Amino acid sequence: MKGKFFIYILAPLLLSGCNFASDFTKTQRMLLTTSFGNNEVMIYGGTNHNVYLGNINPSKKAPDSIMNQSSKYGNSSSTISIRNKNGKYGSETSPFSACNKTATNPPILKDKYDYEMGYFSLNPNFERRIVFLNILEDICRNR
């Protein structure tokens, strides 16, 4: 099932050309909703990756979505947001930051079954780095 998760859940997202940082078209929303289904993609950070940093949910209203700027996970001043450019998980210098191109311990992505999918990082040196349609690049650039 783990390999199939990528093929059936992530591949359609990667091929869609959707830009998470912009407003979604009706088709993009439908594709994301259909692709994610009940398979939430959650972000964890910290030394042992035990700090919940929200989930990758295209809804700007979902309470724990990194796209919801009213939530602690999407707010640019929250200490546990990858959108906080001065924070541990969003700065360009922290070893724990998704936005640090040389991070040594960036956040990881997990599914709802606690399967570690890969790293959520701008650091290209991580072999298991997951890139979601430029979402991270857009977030790091537009904080």
Secondary structure, 3 states (H helix, E strand, C coil): CHHHHHHHHHHHHHHHCCCCCCCCCHHHHHHHHHHHCCCCCEEEECCCCCEEEEECCCCCCCCCECCCCCCCCCCCCCCCCCCCCCCCCCCCCCCCCCCCCCCCCCCEEECCCCCEEEECCCCCCCCCECCCCCHHHHHHHCC
